[in-house]
Amino acid sequence: MLKKENLREYVIMTLALFFTSLGVYFFMIPSGIVVGSISGLAMVLAQLSGLSISVITMILNVGLLIIGFIFIGKEFGVKTVYTSLLFPVFLGFYEAVFPLNGSLTGNNVYDLICNVLLVGFGQALLFNVNASSGGLDIVAKIVSKYTHMEIGKAVTMAGMITAMSSLLVYNIGTFIVSVLGTYANGLVVDYFIGGINKKKKICIVSDEYEKIQNFILDTMKRGVTLYQVQGGFEKENRVELVTIMSNNEYKILLDFLHKADFKVFVTISTVNEVVGIWNTKKA
């Protein structure tokens, strides 16, 4: 039976695949934009082989999944098995229920923008729970793991080879748009991941620090660090509380401080990433 945290991750993965498959089927495929991904490569191979895009996607994903298990690990592999199997299912469903005869927007630039935003958002959700949509995302994850490259840049690097394959079946214009789209896709992935991972570092100086400390520890179940500080003007010794919180938690703490009407001095800064046991709350 799935634990609550595992269930949440699989819900996130399903939602991510929903957005990703929407971008691929409704915007990338009909416009012929081969943005660097396994779906883009499948589009090229489908025209060369006559097989359906969903079948080719499944075949390519199986091979790359084996590589993912070997080089990244079991957890990533198991999650990516789920997403890799679900992705062609979404595509097959769309092919059967929503057959397309051409671009929805009638403009390759609009198609590119919609595809990059939807797919980039989906990829960011997946990478954030240590999963991927399969395909070249596995290659990108391997590159990121062993080179410590930002995942968005790794996505771009892995996708450029696929984007270049568009020359085999499409014109030079499509090739240029595909390369630009692949580059933009990497930027969007890093942007969304940055937004997901951002936290607030909150520094509080107050004579009521013990009450604030108790609220953070007992009510919010978050950790807090205390520092002895000295005011530069009055030369008085005080205690500064420092804590890291999500945006929603930060709002709860701020509401508490306002309602308690403590005399406080608060500074807030943005933390782009937290490494370690931050996600483990106090019991």
SENUSE-464371 format. One record per residue (C-alpha): residue in one letter; x, y, z negated. Coordinates in steps of 0.001 Angstrom, whole numbers, padded with zeros to 6 digits, always signed. Layout:
AXYZ;...
END
This chain:
M+000000+000000+000000;L+001322+003439+000940;K+002261+005785-001886;K+000699+009254-001910;E+003936+010872-000674;N+004341+008305+002106;L+000704+008759+003130;R+001241+012525+003320;E+004262+012014+005565;Y+002328+009741+007931;V-000510+012262+008119;I+002065+014934+009005;M+003608+012647+011637;T+000213+011946+013204;L-000589+015663+013298;A+002828+016372+014809;L+002264+013780+017543;F-001122+015335+018261;F+000491+018727+018973;T+003427+017219+020858;S+001283+015072+023133;L-001030+018010+023845;G+001909+020073+025031;V+003314+017277+027177;Y+000100+016085+028825;F-001796+019327+029358;F+001089+021661+030137;M+004343+019879+030997;I+003088+017040+033190;P+000671+018948+035486;S+003113+021814+036018;G+006025+019507+036845;I+008260+021200+034276;V+010879+018683+033181;V+011747+020156+029794;G+014536+018036+028328;S+012710+015153+026673;I+011944+011519+027236;S+008610+012620+028700;G+010420+014792+031227;L+012638+011876+032229;A+009538+009670+032433;M+007964+012169+034833;V+010950+011875+037162;L+011109+008071+036913;A+007345+007805+037441;Q+007658+009498+040830;L+010636+007322+041770;S+009172+004014+040548;G+005405+004351+040811;L+004845+003293+037195;S+002667+005369+034865;I+004255+007938+032586;S+002892+006246+029450;V+004416+002862+030422;I+007822+004364+031210;T+007745+006363+027979;M+007113+003161+026026;I+010001+001311+027731;L+012500+004111+027158;N+011424+004583+023558;V+011963+000915+022675;G+015574+001049+023832;L+016318+004289+021988;L+014558+003016+018860;I+017083+000204+018557;I+019853+002792+018753;G+018090+004877+016076;F+017933+001925+013657;I+021643+001265+014134;F+023015+004799+013857;I+020516+006684+011644;G+018970+004186+009260;K+015935+002128+008354;E+013706+004932+007015;F+014140+007041+010133;G+013746+003952+012300;V+010496+002798+010698;K+008928+006242+010943;T+010078+006634+014526;V+008609+003222+015407;Y+005260+004605+014301;T+005604+007853+016260;S+007090+006155+019323;L+004160+003767+019521;L+001600+006487+018811;F+002939+008962+021382;P+002257+006837+024511;V-001102+005898+022980;F-002019+009599+022871;L-000809+010003+026464;G-002726+006935+027633;F-005871+008228+025935;Y-005545+011600+027650;E-004911+009932+031020;A-008121+007915+030645;V-010392+010570+029149;F-009013+013833+030548;P-007641+013147+034049;L-005905+016240+035425;N-005625+017379+039018;G-003302+020286+038369;S-002107+022924+035957;L-004631+024243+033451;T-003230+027757+033587;G-002162+027810+037237;N+001112+029422+036200;N+004362+027588+035447;V+005547+030245+033007;Y+002367+030007+030936;D+002591+026218+031020;L+006198+026393+029871;I+005406+028697+026951;C+002476+026551+025769;N+004504+023357+026097;V+007552+024701+024261;L+005485+026072+021364;L+003369+022932+020910;V+006214+020448+021325;G+008668+022520+019273;F+006199+022783+016398;G+005534+019051+016520;Q+009245+018218+016584;A+009904+020520+013621;L+007207+018760+011575;L+008702+015376+012431;F+012313+016282+011712;N+011224+017785+008391;V+009985+014354+007191;N+013031+012536+008635;A+011215+011245+011713;S+011047+012053+015413;S+008795+011523+018402;G+011308+009006+019705;G+013163+009298+022959;L+015785+012020+023185;D+014854+013249+019705;I+016674+010133+018488;V+019750+011170+020455;A+019479+014680+018994;K+019163+013315+015459;I+022288+011173+015942;V+024219+014154+017316;S+023060+016332+014409;K+023933+013675+011810;Y+027468+013060+012970;T+028423+016582+014081;H+026360+018573+011507;M+025003+020615+014400;E+021673+022399+013845;I+018920+020070+015017;G+017536+022587+017533;K+020924+022888+019243;A+021218+019095+019288;V+017763+018894+020909;T+018926+021337+023582;M+022141+019448+024264;A+020401+016076+024513;G+017668+017507+026722;M+019848+019274+029277;I+020771+016022+031040;T+017086+015178+031453;A+016298+018695+032653;M+018973+018304+035320;S+017297+015106+036545;S+014434+017271+037822;L+016603+017974+040891;L+015913+014397+042018;V+012209+015013+042645;Y+011535+018745+042283;N+012821+021967+043829;I+015485+024325+042508;G+012868+026625+040967;T+011515+023809+038810;F+015075+022898+037852;I+015826+026433+036622;V+012572+026651+034689;S+013262+023220+033144;V+016729+024233+031952;L+015402+027484+030481;G+012535+025583+028859;T+014923+023068+027315;Y+017006+025869+025845;A+013885+027619+024502;N+012644+024344+023022;G+015760+024069+020860;L+015347+027646+019624;V+011694+027022+018745;V+012537+023833+016818;D+015133+025657+014698;Y+012707+028560+014162;F+009870+026343+012918;I+012171+024186+010765;G+013584+027358+009211;G+010058+028498+008389;I+009121+025132+006883;N+012251+024898+004722;K+012356+028481+003475;K+012072+028930-000274;K+012074+031875-002663;K+014889+032512-005138;I+013343+034461-008007;C+015429+036311-010588;I+013606+037670-013647;V+014910+039835-016478;S+012500+040259-019391;D+012368+040291-023198;E+009543+037753-022822;Y+011792+035301-021005;E+010853+032368-023280;K+007137+032645-022374;I+008014+032910-018700;Q+010402+029972-019022;N+007692+027844-020671;F+005211+028705-017924;I+007674+027686-015197;L+008681+024459-016963;D+005382+023304-018480;T+002729+024694-016142;M+004478+024851-012779;K+006749+021849-013442;R+009722+023614-011901;G+013267+023999-013155;V+014754+027273-014304;T+018303+028416-015085;L+019107+030998-017779;Y+022009+033437-017565;Q+023330+035884-020119;V+023559+039309-018452;Q+024393+042820-019568;G+022713+045967-018340;G+025159+048390-016758;F+023356+051488-018042;E+022288+050630-021608;K+024962+047924-022157;E+022306+045674-023722;N+022566+041876-023500;R+019592+040206-021854;V+018562+036849-020396;E+017980+036400-016678;L+015829+033514-015433;V+016558+032117-011976;T+014278+029637-010230;I+013647+028323-006712;M+010050+027979-005523;S+007976+027509-002421;N+006021+030488-001110;N+002785+029241-002691;E+004457+028632-006063;Y+006049+032069-005933;K+002596+033637-005565;I+001339+031702-008606;L+004275+032894-010707;L+003816+036485-009552;D+000112+036327-010444;F+001032+035046-013922;L+003481+037904-014474;H+000904+040484-013369;K-001845+039104-015619;A+000465+038695-018612;D+001522+042318-018200;F+005087+041591-019253;K+007734+044244-018872;V+009877+042544-016238;F+012452+043256-013579;V+012085+040817-010680;T+014125+040367-007531;I+013191+037916-004780;S+015358+036629-001954;T+014762+034088+000799;V+016601+030766+000711;N+016776+029073+004121;E+017528+025589+002817;V+017728+023706-000469;V+019850+020559-000678;G+019564+018057-003535;I+016807+017186-006001;W+014722+020373-005693;N+011685+018444-004409;T+011611+016292-007566;K+009302+018085-009980;K+009345+017594-013737;A+006950+014883-014861;
END
